[in-house]
Amino acid sequence: MRDELRMLEEAIGKITAKAREFGLDFYDMYFEICPADVIYTFGAYGMPTRFAHWTFGKAYHKMKTMYDYNLSRIYELVINSDPCYAFLLEGNSLIQNKMVVAHVLAHCDFFKNNVHFQKTAKYMVESMASAAQRFREYEHKYGRDRVEAFLDAVISLQEHVDPYHHYGGSGRSQKDQPPGPKSCCGDKGCSTSCHERKETPYDDLWALDNLGKECPGRKEEAKIKKIPASPQKDLLLFLMEHARDLEDWQRDVISVVRQEMLYFWPQLETKIMNEGWATYWHLRIMREIDLTEEETVEFAKMHAGVIQPSCFRLNPYYVGLKIFEDIEKRWERPSKEEKERFGRPGGEGKKKIFEVRELENDISFLRNYLTKELIEELDLYLYKKQGYEWKIVEKDWEKVRDEIVVSLTNGGFPYIVVEDGDFSKRGELYLRHCYEGRELDVFYLEKTLPYVYRLWGRTVHLETVLDGKKVLFTFNGEKVGKKFI
Amino acid sequence: MSGKYIVSREDWSLHRKGELDRQRHREKVKEAIKKNLADVVSEESIIMSDGDKVIRVPIRTLDEYHFRYDQGKQKHAGQGDGKSKVGDVLAQEPQAKGGSGKGAGEEPGVDYYEAEITIDELAEMIFEDLGLPDLKPKKKPELVSNAVEFKDVRKKGISSNIDRKRTIFEAIKRNALKGKPGLAKITPDDLRFKTWDLTQKQESNAVVLAMMDTSGSMGPYEKYIARSFFFWMVRFLRTRYQNVQIVFLAHHVEAKETTEEEFFTKGASGGTRCSSVYRLALEIIEKRFNPQDYNIYAFHFSDGDNLAADNETCLRLVKELLKVCNLVGYGEIEGPYYYTSTLRSTYKRINDPKFIVVTIKDKTGVYPALKKFFTPAGDRLPVNIQ
């Protein structure tokens, strides 16, 4: 045992040195070897110190069962924190751990340098622990069932935060909306002319200017203060601030779930890049360190397992790796055309991939670098359900690329905004789904609205589009109603 | 500068978080199943199983609902082996489920959570609220009887109880030890006697008379409902009694005793004369099951389409049955075609707390029927419940 640990330490020393030589830039690393049930717990919770909830228990059960039946295996888990925690599965062989360490170092480099992670809290391990502690106290004080039921509701809305709130708050959420005949408050609030100006980070100055003479065209209506002033994407924030009947502990619960989602969000948005980056580097580093013949074979086997493609989804490890390799190649040894058209001098492969890892997220990464040649080489396609069969329906590279990008937009979740917190002047909540051609799952919608109601405490509405027609779903505390508008 | 590292290995044996929440999830699964018992009870996979296997129960309430896109109307990306082309079929409905997170769940109602549970666990939940209508508490002392059981062998005893086989074994053994194999003389020391023990035995026997109408009008659907009911009833009684005998009686115009298999599988035809089965039941009780020794439960399932002239006789015979049974239940399965039932309205005239009538319209009616039949005596209203 001692011996094993010593050998692992030695190997880690070599690998970190090699990684640094390659230019990877990571936080101090804290490696911890854990038994399977602990690793799987962390996997299910996303963080070792997170609050307790049955949904995590459900996820844990699923993952652990897969592991017990030898169907899947998590080799490692890495936490975006400073110092960076990495958990290695007890029972990994030395060579497995070597690959895992190389992989983890690249993840850590990504966390530290990718621009989308710049605003994530690096002390989340501790703040999640203290939140979990507070939740436990709430359970003692208000009863487990009450806290749990409340959490059920908050979790059902957890994806509805504004990950870009750092960059201009609600003004940003307007810009993100698809241009449509009815943009933001549209015909209800003030006239569109107000919004044309709201383009800069200095909006607040215009607001000062408008004091007392808002929207000249509609004086009377404009006087009524609208909440929110413009559509707000951050449902959790809105509920936390404006739901009238919540108690302090409930606002705290919403705030915690929101903060944790904001912390995890960049990971959702960079899954392909982050895994591709880590895979690229474990491959690179492992090539450089001395391996015995046996180790080489085992490493090759493991690596092949990681990049195994699937006909039902994109394997982020594989697709990400291929794109990074392709970028490196095209900037290192550009084709004649690339040289002439884009003025690419060549020899800049490494510089370019480091730049990409710093600036992009999955959406821009795929949009900019998933080329026609790559899509053909990877044999990517789109499939769809037709009758009782799942069939390939599209192979045109641009359509494939665009559809993938669309499916990743907003983390893959529907974009929903709070339109009005005092709808019909009855304190009702009016949400609007920003429809972009993809319909919502009506069954799920009807089951989720009651959760929104539980938080808001009054009738809630959600506007969306079905079969090309605008529909308003309403839950009044008893049943869900639906009408075309 | 950063880039330092530490490797450590702690004692994680006290880390129980995942297990605790897993437990909580499990509890919620059970709660959810309990709330859905009416649907679960008549699940075909359970009723048709042998009784020991793990069953999968769909649970919709434990889905993690959130706003999401309609998966069935979306296109998803996948990766081929280099030869894929438009029109290739990746999977058909059943396989698609196993594909992946994205491929699965193309429409609401398919990707729900399924809990695994054994039939015993399920039975425990179902029976939690059920009790036996213990209508004759005075009977209990009489049920205790002295039983003589030969189950010991001793060296002393009365000669009529000599255990010859063991005695001879002893003799052979003794001789063999002395080096003289074979049977020579039997000495008094070799003698072995069978001895009895006196035990007080609780005669908690129950007999169920399962009576079913197999006339032409009882289709497979009606039989299935009757079968679901009998399945749980038998299981339930077995948890309460050491020994439950079930007598299957099928009838149309005439009644006869059948095997369990025949009872559920054999179709019959013809008209219906319910009195025939009651008469047979009474005969069997008289011959084989003394009401002093047995808790007798008689259940009759029919679609109520009885010969009108027979109803008065049925009424009289049911009253007879009530004298000897702990409980007489009449379950009427309302098929899609029958709206009026002569038999059920006739039974409205019986006013005895031991007689219970239920009407079952569909599969979900089985559980309420169970509950109605097996409500502990104290909880029941003394009138004909319907």
Interface residues (C-beta under 8 A of the other chain):
Chain A: L5 L8 E9 I12 G13 T16 R20 D25 F26 Y27 D28 M29 Y30 F31 E32 I33 C34 P35 D37 V38 Y40 T41 A44 Y45 A52 H53 W54 T55 F56 G57 K58 Y60 H61 K64 D82 E90 I155 S156 L157 Q158 E159 H160 P309 S310 C311 F312 R313 L314 N315 Y318 V319 L378 D379 L380 Y381 L382 Y383 K384 K385 Y388 E389 W390 K391 I392 V393 E394 K395 V400 E403 I404 S407 F413 P414 I416 H433 R438 E439 L440 D441 V442 F443 Y444 L445 K447 T448 Y451 L462
Chain B: S2 G3 K4 Y5 I6 V7 S8 R9 E10 W12 H15 K17 G18 E19 L20 D21 R22 Q23 R24 H25 R26 K28 L62 D63 E64 Y65 H66 F67 R68 Y69 D70 Q71 G72 K73 Q74 K75 H76 A77 G78 Q79 G80 D81 G82 K83 S84 K85 V86 G87 D88 V89 L90 A91 Q92 E93 A96 G99 S100 G101 K102 G103 E106 P108 G109 Y113
